[in-house]
Amino acid sequence: MSRPFPPRSSSSSGPFVRVNGKIRAREVRIIGADGKQHGIMSLGEALTLARANGVDLVEVAPNATPPVCRLVDFGKYRYEQAKREKESKKHQHANKVKEVQLSPKIDPHDLGVKVGHAIDFLCEDMKVKVTLKFRGREMAHTEYGFQVVQKFLTDIAAYGHPDSAAKLAGRAINVMISPLPRNKRAKHPQQLEGGAAANSRPESNHQPQPMRVAKPPAPEETKPVSAFANNPFAQLEVKH
């Protein structure tokens, strides 16, 4: 079906795309729905070809000489374009770099916090730059700094790998860490904890058992107390 004007929704999102009667060039280069080249033809011939195939004439490269148009359903074209934009946004995180700073005398608890932050960044497909800075006389024992960095790399090995070996540059040790592919990367610890908590959570239709309260022991039957402390007739059986 030939549409002289693009749908109203086409101009609401994304770049403006000329379709069918909105195309202004006299001649266009045509790409078929199967990706094959149809050569250069006049705009009238291109519109007739699109109408014959029941598709739209979509201008995909307006700055080319002549402009390049594609024979495709405009709704399908918009869907493919939105899908490509969504995929490109997913990979934008890989270009972001987060920095984590360490010290040779870092406390083990603080190191664990830094490792947790690095895991968060790597699970979001971000790179992590680790910087360990020396101060004063700490430069005399740089081996301690390399030990801390190696411990850090070991703790995040399931989530990322260093692009190169850690190097000493000036008064700091630097190393860049890239996230592992999703199919080779361990799950985020919070996801594992959430799954374990969900499994251990009781079902919603399960009614709590009432608390059982132990009954106090029944009082022992009290025997009549005789006036005598040692009654000599207590063990005597009376026969009728």
Backbone bond lengths (Angstrom), bond angles and torsions (degrees), N, CA, C in turn:
res aa  C-N    CA-C-N  psi(-1)  N-CA   C-N-CA  omega(-1)  CA-C   N-CA-C  phi
1 M - - - 1.463 - - 1.524 109.61 -
2 S 1.302 116.15 131.55 1.453 120.69 -179.50 1.521 109.58 -90.40
3 R 1.312 116.02 130.16 1.456 121.18 178.35 1.529 108.46 -113.21
4 P 1.319 119.26 118.19 1.475 120.00 -179.08 1.511 112.41 -67.92
5 F 1.342 117.28 -25.81 1.451 121.26 -179.38 1.520 109.23 -130.95
6 P 1.331 117.24 146.48 1.454 119.40 179.11 1.514 110.84 -69.79
7 P 1.332 118.89 157.07 1.457 121.26 177.40 1.516 110.93 -58.53
8 R 1.353 115.40 151.11 1.456 119.55 -178.75 1.516 111.83 -62.53
9 S 1.316 116.76 -31.61 1.464 120.71 -178.29 1.513 112.81 -70.67
10 S 1.356 117.95 -14.98 1.456 120.05 -175.68 1.517 112.23 -70.12
11 S 1.353 117.16 -27.55 1.454 119.88 -178.04 1.515 113.21 -90.15
12 S 1.366 117.45 -2.79 1.455 120.73 -175.95 1.512 112.53 -82.31
13 S 1.298 116.75 -23.67 1.462 119.24 -178.21 1.512 109.13 -145.18
14 G 1.329 116.07 143.65 1.445 121.14 178.25 1.514 111.74 79.76
15 P 1.327 117.19 175.09 1.468 120.99 -179.50 1.522 111.24 -69.53
16 F 1.313 114.37 154.27 1.464 119.30 -179.73 1.530 109.47 -70.74
17 V 1.317 115.55 132.81 1.460 121.87 -179.61 1.522 107.92 -124.55
18 R 1.327 115.98 128.95 1.469 120.04 178.20 1.520 109.34 -81.81
19 V 1.318 115.19 135.53 1.465 121.78 -177.98 1.532 108.54 -132.77
20 N 1.316 115.84 135.22 1.455 123.18 172.94 1.527 112.22 51.72
21 G 1.343 117.67 -113.33 1.458 121.36 -175.07 1.510 114.49 -69.26
22 K 1.305 118.60 -11.31 1.457 121.65 178.27 1.530 112.48 -80.46
23 I 1.334 117.45 -13.66 1.462 121.01 -179.54 1.526 108.87 -72.89
24 R 1.333 116.56 133.11 1.461 121.74 -173.72 1.531 113.71 -104.47
25 A 1.325 118.81 -13.55 1.467 120.44 -176.89 1.530 110.41 -71.45
26 R 1.340 114.93 148.46 1.462 119.49 177.43 1.515 111.73 -77.66
27 E 1.344 115.05 -36.79 1.468 120.13 178.96 1.524 108.47 -125.45
28 V 1.314 116.13 146.84 1.470 121.90 -179.24 1.519 108.56 -139.17
29 R 1.342 113.48 153.04 1.459 120.05 173.17 1.529 107.90 -95.78
30 I 1.310 116.78 128.52 1.461 121.51 -170.26 1.529 110.57 -104.55
31 I 1.338 114.62 133.75 1.461 123.03 171.03 1.520 106.93 -116.19
32 G 1.305 116.13 125.48 1.451 120.30 -177.72 1.517 112.94 -72.42
33 A 1.336 115.00 172.37 1.466 120.19 179.17 1.519 111.99 -64.42
34 D 1.340 116.93 -24.89 1.459 121.18 179.11 1.528 112.48 -89.66
35 G 1.350 117.58 2.84 1.459 121.53 179.03 1.508 114.34 90.74
36 K 1.314 118.42 -0.54 1.452 121.17 -178.52 1.533 110.45 -83.02
37 Q 1.333 114.94 149.73 1.458 121.19 179.73 1.527 109.59 -81.95
38 H 1.349 115.46 134.41 1.465 120.76 177.06 1.522 111.46 -109.23
39 G 1.327 116.36 3.40 1.454 119.86 177.73 1.508 112.58 82.28
40 I 1.342 114.71 -169.46 1.460 122.00 -177.64 1.521 108.74 -97.70
41 M 1.320 115.62 133.15 1.458 121.00 177.96 1.521 108.86 -146.42
42 S 1.318 115.82 165.68 1.458 119.59 179.35 1.525 110.27 -68.63
43 L 1.327 115.59 161.30 1.457 120.22 -178.56 1.529 110.96 -62.96
44 G 1.321 116.95 -37.92 1.469 119.73 179.10 1.515 111.36 -62.73
45 E 1.348 116.55 -44.41 1.467 119.25 178.74 1.523 111.48 -64.39
46 A 1.351 116.97 -37.64 1.459 120.31 179.51 1.526 111.52 -65.56
47 L 1.336 116.77 -41.43 1.458 120.08 177.73 1.521 111.16 -65.05
48 T 1.318 117.28 -38.75 1.467 120.89 177.71 1.524 110.38 -64.19
49 L 1.350 116.77 -40.52 1.455 120.49 178.88 1.528 111.15 -65.13
50 A 1.341 116.00 -41.49 1.462 119.37 178.57 1.519 110.89 -64.95
51 R 1.327 117.40 -40.80 1.462 121.15 178.89 1.526 110.75 -64.77
52 A 1.314 117.24 -37.22 1.458 120.65 -179.83 1.518 112.06 -67.36
53 N 1.334 116.60 -31.22 1.463 120.46 -179.82 1.537 112.93 -92.80
54 G 1.330 116.39 -0.64 1.459 119.68 177.58 1.515 114.06 70.30
55 V 1.350 116.19 30.64 1.467 120.30 179.90 1.521 109.11 -129.17
56 D 1.335 115.17 -175.55 1.459 121.33 179.17 1.523 110.09 -104.54
57 L 1.317 115.03 158.01 1.462 122.28 173.05 1.529 106.89 -100.79
58 V 1.328 116.67 108.54 1.459 122.34 -173.50 1.525 108.66 -111.66
59 E 1.327 116.70 127.48 1.460 122.03 178.40 1.527 108.73 -81.67
60 V 1.339 117.41 111.37 1.463 121.59 -175.55 1.525 112.68 -101.95
61 A 1.327 118.35 -20.74 1.466 121.93 178.51 1.520 108.15 -137.57
62 P 1.348 117.29 82.30 1.472 118.91 -175.55 1.518 113.94 -70.71
63 N 1.331 118.58 -22.26 1.464 121.12 -176.74 1.521 113.19 -86.51
64 A 1.313 117.28 -5.58 1.469 119.78 178.44 1.526 109.73 -75.91
65 T 1.318 114.56 164.46 1.472 120.62 179.63 1.526 108.92 -125.47
66 P 1.334 119.18 107.65 1.463 126.12 -7.96 1.541 111.34 -74.71
67 P 1.343 118.84 167.97 1.462 120.35 179.05 1.516 111.71 -59.05
68 V 1.327 114.77 147.04 1.466 120.91 -179.15 1.519 108.27 -97.21
69 C 1.326 115.75 129.01 1.456 122.34 178.60 1.527 109.47 -121.74
70 R 1.294 114.69 152.58 1.457 120.71 -176.70 1.518 109.96 -124.41
71 L 1.311 116.04 138.75 1.452 121.93 175.72 1.531 108.24 -87.52
72 V 1.309 115.73 106.00 1.463 119.79 -175.88 1.522 108.34 -161.35
73 D 1.319 115.90 154.45 1.461 120.15 173.16 1.529 109.00 -67.88
74 F 1.330 117.49 127.04 1.458 120.82 -173.11 1.530 112.20 -63.48
75 G 1.324 117.48 -35.43 1.461 120.14 176.86 1.523 111.72 -63.66
76 K 1.331 116.63 -42.30 1.459 120.57 177.78 1.524 110.65 -65.74
77 Y 1.329 116.42 -38.67 1.466 120.52 178.84 1.526 110.76 -62.24
78 R 1.318 117.08 -44.26 1.460 121.12 178.17 1.527 111.50 -62.70
79 Y 1.319 116.67 -40.01 1.466 120.56 179.39 1.524 110.96 -63.43
80 E 1.330 117.06 -45.33 1.465 120.70 179.32 1.521 111.03 -64.19
81 Q 1.320 116.98 -38.36 1.458 121.12 179.87 1.527 110.75 -65.89
82 A 1.334 117.49 -43.75 1.467 120.99 178.57 1.523 111.12 -65.17
83 K 1.325 116.75 -35.77 1.456 120.53 178.98 1.523 111.27 -66.39
84 R 1.331 116.86 -40.79 1.464 120.26 178.64 1.532 110.70 -65.98
85 E 1.320 117.34 -39.67 1.464 120.26 178.43 1.523 110.89 -64.12
86 K 1.315 117.22 -38.50 1.457 120.77 179.02 1.516 111.21 -65.36
87 E 1.336 116.58 -41.18 1.463 120.22 178.74 1.520 111.44 -66.39
88 S 1.339 116.79 -37.45 1.464 119.61 -179.65 1.518 110.73 -67.43
89 K 1.342 118.16 -34.12 1.452 120.58 178.38 1.516 111.69 -67.53
90 K 1.318 117.00 -30.88 1.465 119.89 178.46 1.519 111.16 -64.44
91 H 1.331 116.71 -33.91 1.458 120.82 -177.12 1.525 112.51 -89.13
92 Q 1.318 117.81 -2.05 1.458 119.48 178.89 1.522 111.64 -69.02
93 H 1.367 116.88 -28.20 1.460 120.12 179.31 1.522 111.45 -63.68
94 A 1.338 116.76 -29.10 1.464 119.86 -177.74 1.522 111.10 -65.93
95 N 1.345 116.87 -21.80 1.457 119.81 179.57 1.523 112.29 -84.94
96 K 1.336 117.54 -11.73 1.459 121.12 179.88 1.521 110.17 -84.62
97 V 1.315 116.02 141.93 1.465 122.28 -179.61 1.526 108.37 -122.72
98 K 1.302 116.14 125.73 1.458 122.89 175.70 1.530 108.50 -107.44
99 E 1.323 116.14 141.72 1.461 120.80 -177.43 1.521 110.45 -107.73
100 V 1.331 114.88 137.51 1.463 122.70 175.74 1.520 107.27 -122.64
101 Q 1.318 117.05 123.73 1.461 121.79 -177.57 1.523 110.48 -103.82
102 L 1.331 114.83 135.78 1.463 122.39 -179.91 1.527 109.00 -123.22
103 S 1.335 114.51 173.65 1.464 121.35 175.24 1.528 108.47 -141.15
104 P 1.319 118.38 154.66 1.466 119.59 -178.05 1.528 113.02 -62.72
105 K 1.333 118.05 -27.69 1.462 121.99 -177.18 1.525 111.48 -106.90
106 I 1.332 117.32 31.62 1.450 120.99 -177.50 1.521 110.47 -67.32
107 D 1.328 115.95 140.56 1.461 121.42 178.92 1.533 109.34 -70.09
108 P 1.343 118.65 144.73 1.481 120.14 179.90 1.526 112.69 -56.19
109 H 1.335 116.79 -38.36 1.469 118.70 178.64 1.524 110.85 -65.50
110 D 1.318 117.31 -43.01 1.465 120.75 178.38 1.525 111.00 -64.11
111 L 1.329 116.33 -36.78 1.467 119.12 177.03 1.522 110.62 -63.66
112 G 1.332 117.27 -38.98 1.463 120.03 177.41 1.520 112.20 -63.40
113 V 1.348 116.47 -36.86 1.466 120.05 177.10 1.529 110.55 -65.18
114 K 1.341 116.05 -41.81 1.470 119.83 178.73 1.524 110.76 -64.43
115 V 1.312 116.66 -38.95 1.468 120.33 177.63 1.530 110.41 -63.19
116 G 1.339 117.07 -41.29 1.458 120.58 178.30 1.518 112.32 -61.68
117 H 1.332 116.74 -40.68 1.465 119.63 177.46 1.530 110.91 -64.41
118 A 1.325 116.16 -41.73 1.469 119.10 179.62 1.525 111.01 -63.86
119 I 1.329 117.73 -38.47 1.467 121.06 178.52 1.524 110.26 -64.29
120 D 1.344 116.79 -39.58 1.466 119.80 177.00 1.527 111.03 -59.45
121 F 1.327 116.53 -44.95 1.472 119.93 -179.08 1.532 111.11 -66.45
122 L 1.324 116.97 -43.84 1.464 120.34 -177.90 1.525 111.08 -65.35
123 C 1.327 117.75 -36.58 1.465 120.57 178.91 1.524 111.64 -70.36
124 E 1.328 117.44 -16.60 1.463 121.76 173.77 1.529 111.47 -97.37
125 D 1.329 116.43 16.84 1.471 123.10 176.67 1.521 112.15 62.58
126 M 1.324 116.67 36.55 1.454 121.45 174.58 1.522 110.12 -107.64
127 K 1.320 116.46 150.10 1.451 120.92 173.98 1.527 109.93 -81.23
128 V 1.322 115.55 153.92 1.460 121.15 -178.79 1.526 108.18 -126.48
129 K 1.331 115.98 126.18 1.454 121.45 175.25 1.533 108.29 -102.48
130 V 1.309 116.28 119.53 1.461 122.39 -179.57 1.524 108.18 -98.57
131 T 1.329 115.71 126.62 1.460 122.13 -179.73 1.520 108.74 -127.31
132 L 1.315 116.78 122.06 1.464 122.28 175.37 1.526 107.87 -114.00
133 K 1.330 116.49 118.07 1.453 121.50 -175.73 1.528 111.18 -103.50
134 F 1.329 115.27 139.51 1.467 122.37 176.06 1.524 109.03 -99.51
135 R 1.303 114.88 144.57 1.467 121.10 178.54 1.525 109.99 -126.68
136 G 1.305 114.86 134.38 1.466 120.34 174.68 1.517 112.63 57.60
137 R 1.329 114.54 -126.49 1.459 121.11 -175.73 1.527 113.74 -76.09
138 E 1.316 117.80 -1.99 1.465 119.80 177.73 1.524 111.39 -64.03
139 M 1.337 117.92 -20.29 1.465 120.56 178.35 1.513 112.16 -65.98
140 A 1.335 117.56 -18.69 1.464 119.83 179.25 1.529 111.87 -72.62
141 H 1.331 118.04 -16.86 1.469 121.35 -179.23 1.527 109.10 -133.82
142 T 1.321 114.70 66.95 1.469 119.28 179.89 1.520 112.18 -68.44
143 E 1.343 117.66 -17.10 1.472 119.13 -178.96 1.521 111.49 -63.39
144 Y 1.345 117.13 -29.69 1.462 119.59 177.58 1.533 110.79 -66.83
145 G 1.319 115.37 -36.30 1.460 119.07 177.25 1.517 111.82 -65.74
146 F 1.331 117.23 -41.41 1.460 119.75 177.81 1.531 111.40 -64.83
147 Q 1.333 117.32 -33.23 1.461 120.19 177.12 1.525 111.05 -65.10
148 V 1.334 116.60 -40.73 1.461 120.06 178.66 1.536 110.17 -64.80
149 V 1.321 117.13 -44.08 1.458 120.48 179.35 1.522 110.93 -63.19
150 Q 1.331 117.44 -41.41 1.460 120.47 178.88 1.519 111.31 -64.15
151 K 1.326 116.95 -38.48 1.470 120.60 176.29 1.527 110.14 -63.32
152 F 1.307 116.60 -40.40 1.464 121.53 178.32 1.534 110.36 -62.51
153 L 1.329 117.07 -46.21 1.465 120.93 -179.35 1.523 111.55 -64.45
154 T 1.328 116.86 -35.18 1.463 120.21 178.43 1.518 111.08 -66.46
155 D 1.334 116.89 -38.79 1.462 120.41 -177.15 1.532 112.59 -70.65
156 I 1.323 117.78 -26.93 1.474 119.85 -178.53 1.528 111.27 -106.26
157 A 1.324 118.01 14.01 1.472 120.94 -175.55 1.522 112.34 -61.30
158 A 1.335 117.65 -28.25 1.469 120.20 -178.61 1.524 112.19 -77.60
159 Y 1.331 118.08 -7.49 1.458 121.55 -175.89 1.524 113.68 -120.50
160 G 1.317 118.14 -24.20 1.453 121.11 -178.94 1.512 111.54 -158.05
161 H 1.324 115.81 166.93 1.467 121.82 -179.36 1.522 108.84 -134.62
162 P 1.321 118.34 146.10 1.473 120.10 179.00 1.516 111.12 -71.04
163 D 1.323 115.68 140.61 1.464 119.80 177.43 1.524 111.28 -69.17
164 S 1.327 116.73 -30.85 1.461 122.22 177.50 1.525 107.72 -154.82
165 A 1.325 115.99 171.84 1.461 119.79 -179.26 1.523 110.31 -66.71
166 A 1.336 115.53 149.77 1.458 120.64 178.11 1.535 109.72 -62.24
167 K 1.333 116.14 136.17 1.461 121.36 -177.03 1.523 110.54 -127.83
168 L 1.322 114.52 147.67 1.459 121.31 176.75 1.519 108.80 -90.64
169 A 1.330 116.14 119.34 1.464 121.44 178.77 1.521 108.05 -126.13
170 G 1.327 116.34 106.96 1.458 120.16 -177.38 1.519 110.55 70.40
171 R 1.313 117.08 -119.12 1.456 122.67 179.51 1.522 111.68 -109.09
172 A 1.315 117.35 27.96 1.462 120.74 -177.75 1.516 110.62 -146.39
173 I 1.317 115.22 151.32 1.461 123.24 173.13 1.517 106.87 -104.35
174 N 1.317 117.32 127.65 1.462 122.23 -177.85 1.522 110.28 -122.17
175 V 1.325 115.26 143.84 1.461 121.19 174.13 1.529 107.52 -154.91
176 M 1.332 115.64 137.69 1.468 121.98 179.24 1.530 108.86 -102.90
177 I 1.339 115.83 133.89 1.462 121.91 -177.37 1.517 108.19 -117.70
178 S 1.323 116.34 130.05 1.464 122.17 177.35 1.528 109.65 -107.35
179 P 1.331 117.87 145.21 1.471 119.88 179.96 1.517 111.41 -69.84
180 L 1.307 116.13 145.96 1.451 121.17 174.65 1.524 110.01 -72.62
181 P 1.330 118.54 157.66 1.472 119.49 174.69 1.523 110.80 -58.81
182 R 1.325 115.54 153.34 1.455 119.56 -175.37 1.529 112.69 -59.78
183 N 1.334 117.12 -36.71 1.462 119.00 -178.19 1.525 112.79 -74.92
184 K 1.332 118.25 -13.93 1.463 121.74 178.59 1.528 112.52 -110.22
185 R 1.323 116.34 -4.18 1.455 120.60 -175.91 1.523 110.58 -93.68
186 A 1.325 116.12 140.46 1.458 121.02 177.92 1.522 109.38 -67.35
187 K 1.334 115.73 155.90 1.455 120.43 178.34 1.528 109.94 -71.27
188 H 1.321 114.12 153.27 1.463 119.51 179.14 1.531 109.36 -62.19
189 P 1.318 118.84 137.33 1.472 120.47 -179.53 1.517 113.32 -55.34
190 Q 1.325 118.67 -34.17 1.463 120.66 179.33 1.515 111.27 -66.61
191 Q 1.345 117.45 -33.84 1.456 119.97 177.25 1.523 110.61 -67.43
192 L 1.327 116.75 -39.45 1.460 120.03 178.28 1.521 110.70 -65.58
193 E 1.336 116.68 -42.49 1.457 119.66 179.60 1.517 110.72 -66.68
194 G 1.332 117.51 -37.81 1.453 120.41 178.32 1.507 112.38 -64.56
195 G 1.370 116.68 -39.44 1.453 119.54 178.05 1.503 112.14 -67.38
196 A 1.339 116.75 -38.83 1.459 119.38 179.11 1.515 110.88 -67.43
197 A 1.338 116.92 -37.13 1.457 119.58 179.16 1.517 111.02 -67.63
198 A 1.357 116.46 -36.73 1.455 119.44 179.14 1.518 111.32 -67.04
199 N 1.354 116.43 -37.35 1.454 119.07 179.87 1.518 112.17 -69.95
200 S 1.327 116.51 -33.52 1.451 119.96 -178.53 1.515 112.47 -84.32
201 R 1.336 118.32 -7.25 1.450 121.76 -178.27 1.513 109.47 -78.82
202 P 1.339 120.77 133.69 1.461 121.71 -179.22 1.515 110.69 -67.53
203 E 1.333 117.07 156.17 1.444 122.05 179.27 1.517 109.59 -67.24
204 S 1.331 114.68 152.88 1.451 119.71 -174.95 1.520 112.15 -68.27
205 N 1.380 117.69 -31.13 1.450 120.10 -178.08 1.517 112.56 -87.02
206 H 1.288 117.62 5.07 1.450 121.04 179.65 1.514 108.96 -83.59
207 Q 1.319 116.05 121.48 1.446 121.63 -178.74 1.514 109.70 -87.34
208 P 1.321 118.09 133.26 1.466 119.90 179.60 1.518 110.75 -66.72
209 Q 1.296 114.67 140.92 1.448 120.82 178.96 1.515 109.54 -73.32
210 P 1.322 116.65 136.88 1.480 118.02 177.96 1.512 110.61 -65.90
211 M 1.303 114.45 146.25 1.459 119.91 -179.74 1.530 109.83 -71.04
212 R 1.304 114.02 130.19 1.455 119.73 178.86 1.519 109.77 -89.12
213 V 1.297 114.17 126.90 1.453 120.19 179.80 1.518 108.46 -106.07
214 A 1.293 114.85 124.71 1.468 118.97 -179.53 1.515 110.04 -65.19
215 K 1.328 113.59 130.88 1.458 118.56 179.06 1.521 109.23 -76.83
216 P 1.308 115.33 141.98 1.476 116.95 177.65 1.510 110.93 -67.26
217 P 1.307 117.77 145.83 1.467 120.06 -179.19 1.520 110.80 -60.62
218 A 1.341 112.51 142.84 1.471 117.78 179.49 1.515 109.84 -64.46
219 P 1.286 116.52 139.98 1.479 117.96 179.40 1.517 111.66 -65.95
220 E 1.272 114.41 137.67 1.467 119.57 179.18 1.532 110.14 -65.89
221 E 1.331 111.95 144.16 1.463 117.44 178.34 1.528 108.89 -67.03
222 T 1.275 112.68 125.49 1.464 117.79 -179.48 1.521 110.58 -87.63
223 K 1.266 113.89 127.99 1.461 118.95 178.00 1.517 109.00 -83.08
224 P 1.305 114.95 146.96 1.456 117.69 177.70 1.504 111.02 -60.30
225 V 1.261 114.33 134.34 1.452 119.89 -177.71 1.521 108.90 -87.31
226 S 1.264 113.97 124.72 1.471 118.91 -179.84 1.515 109.42 -78.55
227 A 1.259 114.49 160.98 1.462 118.82 179.05 1.501 112.29 -70.13
228 F 1.348 115.41 -22.82 1.454 120.25 179.60 1.509 109.29 -94.64
229 A 1.300 115.60 138.67 1.463 119.10 176.94 1.500 110.78 -66.69
230 N 1.310 119.65 -42.22 1.461 125.07 177.32 1.515 106.89 -119.71
231 N 1.353 113.80 92.79 1.470 118.56 -177.93 1.517 108.84 -78.14
232 P 1.269 120.67 118.52 1.476 121.15 -179.10 1.510 112.59 -71.62
233 F 1.353 119.15 -14.52 1.451 121.79 -178.30 1.534 113.04 -100.32
234 A 1.330 114.57 9.04 1.476 117.19 -176.67 1.512 113.32 -66.00
235 Q 1.339 118.63 -35.75 1.461 123.41 -178.00 1.513 112.49 -92.93
236 L 1.304 117.68 3.99 1.451 120.88 -176.09 1.507 109.38 -84.21
237 E 1.366 118.82 125.78 1.449 125.20 176.78 1.516 108.84 -90.66
238 V 1.275 113.93 132.17 1.464 119.86 179.93 1.490 108.78 -98.72
239 K 1.319 118.03 121.51 1.460 123.18 179.58 1.521 107.96 -101.11
240 H 1.327 114.47 131.65 1.469 119.90 178.32 1.511 109.93 -94.30
